[in-house]
């Protein structure tokens, strides 16, 4: 599947509900049974997904993004939302399934019905469920591009 920015999230950016470089933006690793890669039109918060299928490996925890920045790319007529690469270390014990991608969301309070879904970033190749460290190097042109 492909990476997507949820339609509701586009509205969040437009109305100021999400501020990329000041809000607490986090990522969660999702396994291959997720529906986060196909549900775009009705997703508002993390509770809206039919199947989130978050990583269940021992030692796994959601990660907060760091060094968030908004860059203007005049050559491509867009804004590029970026952050430092993320790393999930200390994983042990196999996850149930391979890791398909990362869910980007605004952390509000850790409650699925309150944390706001922003985007699903599909990994080019699924990461084996036996991985003990998962590094997420973001695209050099940013995690998200808004045009």
C-alpha positions as CSV (number, residue, x, y, z in Angstrom):
1,X,0.0,0.0,0.0
2,X,1.0,3.6,-0.1
3,X,1.5,6.3,2.5
4,X,-1.5,8.5,3.2
5,X,-2.4,11.7,5.0
6,X,-5.8,11.3,6.5
7,X,-8.4,13.7,5.2
8,X,-9.4,14.9,8.7
9,X,-5.7,15.6,9.4
10,X,-5.6,18.0,6.4
11,X,-8.4,19.9,8.2
12,X,-6.5,19.8,11.5
13,X,-3.5,21.5,9.8
14,X,-5.7,24.1,8.1
15,X,-7.7,25.0,11.3
16,X,-4.8,24.9,13.7
17,X,-5.9,21.8,15.6
18,X,-2.5,20.3,14.8
19,X,0.7,22.4,14.9
20,X,3.5,20.2,13.6
21,X,6.4,22.0,15.3
22,X,4.8,22.7,18.7
23,X,2.4,19.8,19.4
24,X,3.4,16.4,20.8
25,X,3.7,14.4,17.6
26,X,4.3,10.6,18.0
27,X,4.6,7.5,16.0
28,X,3.4,3.9,16.5
29,X,4.6,0.9,14.6
30,X,1.8,-1.0,12.9
31,X,1.9,-4.7,11.8
32,X,0.6,-6.1,8.5
33,X,-3.0,-6.7,9.7
34,X,-3.6,-2.9,10.1
35,X,-6.4,-1.1,8.2
36,X,-4.6,2.2,8.8
37,X,-3.2,2.0,5.2
38,X,-6.7,1.8,3.6
39,X,-9.0,3.9,5.8
40,X,-8.7,7.6,4.8
41,X,-12.1,9.2,4.7
42,X,-13.5,8.7,8.1
43,X,-10.5,8.7,10.4
44,X,-10.4,11.4,13.1
45,X,-8.7,9.7,16.1
46,X,-7.0,6.4,16.9
47,X,-10.2,4.8,18.0
48,X,-11.7,5.2,14.5
49,X,-9.5,2.5,12.9
50,X,-11.2,-0.8,12.2
51,X,-7.9,-2.6,13.1
52,X,-4.9,-0.7,14.4
53,X,-2.7,-3.8,14.8
54,X,0.0,-2.0,16.8
55,X,3.4,-3.8,17.3
56,X,3.2,-6.2,20.2
57,X,6.9,-7.1,20.5
58,X,8.3,-7.1,24.1
59,X,10.0,-3.8,24.8
60,X,8.0,-1.8,22.2
61,X,6.7,1.7,23.1
62,X,5.4,4.5,21.0
63,X,8.0,7.2,20.2
64,X,7.7,11.0,20.4
65,X,9.2,12.7,17.4
66,X,12.0,15.2,18.0
67,X,13.3,18.2,16.1
68,X,10.1,18.7,14.3
69,X,10.4,21.4,11.6
70,X,8.3,22.9,8.8
71,X,10.3,23.7,5.7
72,X,9.0,25.6,2.7
73,X,10.0,24.1,-0.7
74,X,9.3,26.8,-3.3
75,X,10.7,24.7,-6.1
76,X,8.0,22.1,-5.5
77,X,5.3,24.5,-4.2
78,X,4.8,22.7,-0.9
79,X,5.5,22.7,2.8
80,X,7.6,19.7,4.1
81,X,7.0,18.5,7.6
82,X,10.1,16.8,9.0
83,X,11.6,15.5,12.2
84,X,14.7,13.6,13.4
85,X,14.8,9.9,12.4
86,X,13.2,7.6,14.9
87,X,14.5,4.5,16.5
88,X,12.8,1.7,18.4
89,X,15.4,-0.1,20.4
90,X,15.3,-2.9,23.0
91,X,12.8,-5.0,21.2
92,X,12.8,-8.6,22.2
93,X,10.5,-11.4,21.7
94,X,8.8,-11.7,18.3
95,X,6.0,-9.5,17.3
96,X,2.9,-11.4,16.0
97,X,3.4,-10.2,12.4
98,X,5.9,-8.2,10.4
99,X,5.9,-4.4,10.7
100,X,4.3,-2.7,7.7
101,X,4.6,1.0,8.6
102,X,4.3,3.9,11.1
103,X,1.2,5.8,12.2
104,X,1.9,9.5,12.8
105,X,-0.5,11.1,15.4
106,X,-0.9,14.0,17.7
107,X,-0.6,12.8,21.3
108,X,-3.3,14.4,23.4
109,X,-3.6,12.2,26.5
110,X,-2.9,8.6,25.5
111,X,-6.6,7.8,25.0
112,X,-7.3,6.4,21.5
113,X,-10.5,8.5,21.3
114,X,-8.5,11.7,21.9
115,X,-5.2,11.1,20.1
116,X,-5.6,12.5,16.6
117,X,-4.5,10.4,13.5
118,X,-2.4,12.3,11.0
119,X,-0.8,9.9,8.6
120,X,0.2,6.4,7.8
121,X,3.8,6.0,6.4
122,X,4.2,2.7,4.6
123,X,7.6,1.1,4.7
124,X,8.9,0.1,1.3
125,X,9.6,-3.4,2.6
126,X,7.9,-4.9,5.7
127,X,10.3,-5.3,8.7
128,X,10.6,-8.8,10.0
129,X,8.7,-9.5,13.2
130,X,12.0,-10.8,14.8
131,X,13.7,-7.3,14.6
132,X,15.4,-6.2,17.9
133,X,15.8,-2.6,16.7
134,X,13.7,-0.7,14.1
135,X,15.1,2.5,12.7
136,X,12.8,4.8,10.8
137,X,14.8,7.1,8.5
138,X,12.4,9.7,7.2
139,X,12.4,10.8,3.5
140,X,15.0,13.6,2.9
141,X,12.1,15.7,1.7
142,X,10.2,15.4,4.9
143,X,7.8,13.0,6.5
144,X,4.8,14.7,5.0
145,X,4.5,17.1,2.1
146,X,1.6,19.5,1.9
147,X,0.8,21.2,-1.3
